[in-house]
Amino acid sequence: MLILKVLDFLLNVFKSLTPKQKEQLVNSVVDLFKKSFSTMWESFNKVKKDDEHETTLKTTTQNLTPTELNTTRIEMYSALPISLSSSKKTAFADSVLELVKTNEFLTELDNRIKNVDTTHEALYVEQCSLLMKQLLTEMILAKKI
């Protein structure tokens, strides 16, 4: 139920943004996860192919540092329009960061990236990033979990 309230709030703010602002916000969050995608790729290439990615993704996202989270929060805050109050900007950034750390988001992202080509790390990270951009936008716009 709380996740639906978060998504309602995110949708209301997200709808008011320009396409460029939306892209900046989504890219900020995806950049936060790129290190996790690299860690997943390294782990995947050290273990058997039938091992699950889910544990690695959840583990790596739990290890996001306060500095990384704060940098992403600041990037999102600065991408939001001046017309929004500081409290709304802060609430929006915090809500997005909470959303991408939920089990629902991580599980759906994991399901989408299981079939990503893992032969090259840069390609893997880029494909995972694209899938995450799509998922984040979908979840905000469609309130889909």
N, C-alpha and C positions, 0 to 999 in steps of 0.2 A: 504494500500500500504506500509506503514511504517513497519507493522508487517511482511510483506514478505521480506523486506530488512533485518530485524533483524534475521529472520529465515535463510536466505541465509548465513549471517555472521556466525550464530551459527552452521549451518551445515558444513561449511568449516572448522571451528576449531574442531568441534566434531568428524568429520571423521578422523582427524589426531591423535586422542587420543587412548591409549590402552584401552582394556575393563575395566581394573582396574580403570583407570583415569575417564572413563565415569561413572562408578558406583559411585566413590567418589563424582563426581560433582552432579549427580542426587540425591544421598543421602543427600548431604548438603542442597539442596533446599527442599527436602521432610522433613528433620528435622525442617526446618523453619516453616513448616505448621502443625507439629504435635500438637502444642498448639491450633491452630485453629480447628483441628479435635476434640480435647478434648472439646473445648468450644461448638462446634456443638453438640457433643454427650450429653453434659449436658443440653443444650438448648432443644434438641429433646426430652429428657426424662422429661422435665418440661412442655412441651406443647403437644397439640394433635398431633397424628401421621400424620394427613393430612396437617399440616403446611409445608411451603416450607423451604428447607435448604438453598436455594440460598442467601437469605438476610443474614443469619447468616454467611455463608462462605465469602461473599463479605465484610461484616462488620468486621469480625475478621481479614481478611487479610489487611484491611485498617488500622487496629490498630497495625500492626507490628512496633516495635520500631526501631529507627535508629541503636541502638546497635545490635538488632537481625539481621537486614539486613546487617550491617557491618561485623558481625561475619560470616555470610553465605558467603559474598563476599570474605572474607579472606580465608575461607576454600576452596572455589572454586579456588581462585587465586593460593593457594599453591598446589592444585591437578593438575594444568596445567603443561605441560612440561617446563623445563628450557629453551628450544630452542625458546619458544614464547617470544616476547618482552613484557615488562611491559604494554605498551599501549594496546596490543592485549589482554593480560590477563584481564586487567581492563575492556576493552570494552566487552569481552565475559561474564564476571561475571555480569556486569551491564545489558547486554542484556538478560541474563537468568532471572534475577530478574524482569526486566520489563515485560518479556513474561508471567511469572507466576502471575503477577498482572493484566493482561489484562482481559477485560470482556469476550473475546472469550475463554481464557484458563479457567477462573473461571466457566463460564457457562458449558463448556464441562465437567469439573471435577465434578461439581454439578450433572449433568445428570448421570454420572457414579456412583456416590456414593449414589444416592437416595435409592437404594435397598440393601444397606449394612446392615447386621445384627447388631442391636443396643442393644442387651441384655447385653453386657459387653464392658466397655469403652476401655480396652486394645485391644480387638479384633477389635472393630470399628476403632480405630486409626490405627492399623496395616493394616487392609483391605483398608482404605482410602489411606494410605501411598503407598501401592502396586499399587493401581489404579492411583495415581498421578505419580509414577515412570513410569508406562506404558505410560501415556498420555504425559508426558514431553519428553520421548524418541521418541515417535511417532511423536510429533509435530516438534521436531528438525530434525529427519531423513526424514520424509515424507513431511515436510513443510505443515502440515495439520492443518487447523483451523476449 
